[in-house]
Amino acid sequence: MSKINVTLIDDRLNDYLKRAEELSAQGKFDHALAFLYRGLSLAEVLGDEKYLKKIKFKIVQAHHDQGQADQVIEWCDLSLEDSLEPLEAATLLEIAALNLMRKGLYRQAEALILPMESDPNPAIQLIAYQILGILNLHLWKYLQCLTLEKAEEYLKKAQKIADKEDKLIQSKLNFYMATYMIEDGLFFYAKEQLQAALQLIDDEITQIHIYNELGRACIKLMEYDEAANYLDIAHTLATKFSYQYRLNYNIFYRGMLYMEHSQVENACSHCLTALYEFLRRKQYPEVLQVYLLLSQLFQSQNPERAASYLEKYNSYRNMLDLRNTVDSDTVSRAKELYKWINS
Amino acid sequence: MDQFLTQIKTMAHQDLKDAVDHLAQNNWSMAIVSLEKAYGRMGLLDDEELKYQILYHLMSAYLHSNYPDRNGRIEECFQEINRLKVVNYSLQAEILRLRGVALIRQGKYDEGVQVFLQLAQVARGRMTLLVWAYLSEIYFLQHQHTARKTLNLAKHYGFKILNECVQKPFLRKEKSWVLDQLGKIFFSEKNYTEALPYFREKLEMTEQPIKRYWIYLNMAEIFLALEQTSRGFQYLKEAEGFFKRQNDNPGLAQAYYVKGKYLLHEGQSEQGIGLFQDAMELFHEAEEWTRFARTIREMEQIIAKKDGGKTALQADLVLLQQTYVLDDINF
């Protein structure tokens, strides 16, 4: 390949990546992905490993931001075939684990992360502690495992080693702590953590998630006006960026708010809308939550309907149980991966 | 597709081969990856004809995909096609059709109509009937979703197709489609006695049991509207029984939806809404998005009526793309 051609490819590649970055910042992830794929093909032509890794990572991130768990897992698999630095590999494994958790595959996520717990690199340890904290929280919440204390332990370990100066790390940790606190009934502290996270983040797209959770914390605190206010902000932002994935959580939480105001039908229509979007995205833990809420909603008014929702809840719960038996393949694959990262 | 295959002689060949495989298997998301990759490499070449074809296939793959912003991507591909100095008459009509469908799915009716009117100018033969069918369906949807009174236009294009079918008896598929469409249009303007003969004629020309029982469900809805509930219920019962025996989920969902309407009519609103929900679940499982969207919308209207106002959910449904659904029309 002549020198001119290489320069041409390089320029075009940079152009694609720049476009992808601009589009991601506007929340246009599908458009960004198109340019990333185009860039990927040019990086393949150049055979430039640095570019290839960078682009694949961005593709994973864009799918993750969209809440497309299946695609994230697929691309993580592809990216892990590249030669990665241990921290890069750990970050990819973190994203893969988060997306396995979105689908309710907790044991598979655990198998990926557990080996990282004893890594000498504190940055990798931090990732492991955070994910294991959230994972144990979910195991407690959705599968009734006795892992709440373990969740707290992991998150506290993460707090201890996290870089206090790094805003991104701190906001993420605040967010995870808040998630734990909401489940443990520490709603006031959860709200504080989320407000602290909000202070550290300028990016409006990330703020949507925090505003949504602030709304949820306020619902639990029975501060309904404030909850409505936070959910409205999240709604405005999610609509501004056409961010379906986060909008759906907003719809669900607004359903919860209607439930608190005893507006049964409105609560029901919001929950059902959210439910079908969760089902479409195969977010089974969220599906469980909605069914449970629906059965509570109709408990006194229409016990028959409440029972039918509870039945649905149980069938999805059983499905999650079944999906969470760890097969030996997953464990050995995770061990292999870890060995390879450290080699 | 053949033409597409013969041109796989460029540096983008492996991606294009992959794309062809994925397209053949309806694996839309992987087809998009391969096509975008191929297009990325094409950026280095001057082969505008091949770029044109890749963009066309990209539009098609996005249309079928579940990408959240697929309609936006279709529009961008269309704009890129317009920048190319290529005229491909065989693909031009199909490209316009894809763009038109994407516009309607975003609720942009006026722009969508313009595209199909433009298409009507260039369409020939059976394609003309297909364009008229789209126009009829779009005007019908516009009437349903907006304040515009466009049912007469929907009827106008429906009758144009019917007239052609009367003159050319071999157009059986087109006739079957338009009978259903006209029945649906008259039903929607509450002209039930006018709607009934279209469904009856469709029933007469339909032999396949599954299709016949779907028409039974249409008839059941009409008899309910005409307050002839016992007669309608008979049709409904037979159809429900058939779909249960066949384990046909889409059919059963539609039966539940119609049954829900009967219960609502009798004032049993709780049970009616419950059946609507059963219908939604089955439509969801069967990925029948148009019917799913309609059921969710009607349920919301019932709830809004009960609460004396419109709920705030409608705009969100549009964003979640559960409202404006225009299916592919296939004769």
Interface residues (C-beta under 8 A of the other chain):
Chain A: N5 L8 I9 R12 Y16 K28 F29 D30 H31 L33 A34 Y37 R38 G39 L40 S41 L42 E44 V45 Q66 Q71 T239 S242 Q244 Y245 L247 N248 I251 R254 Q263 E265 N266 C268 S269 H270 L272 T273 Y276 E277 L279 R280 N302 R305 S308
Chain B: M11 A12 D15 S29 I32 V33 E36 K37 A38 Y39 G40 R41 G43 L44 N66 Y67 P68 D69 R70 G72 R73 E76 E270 G274 Q277 M280 H284 F292 I296 M299 E300 I303 K306 D307 T311 A312 L313 A315 D316 L317 L319 L320 Q321 Q322
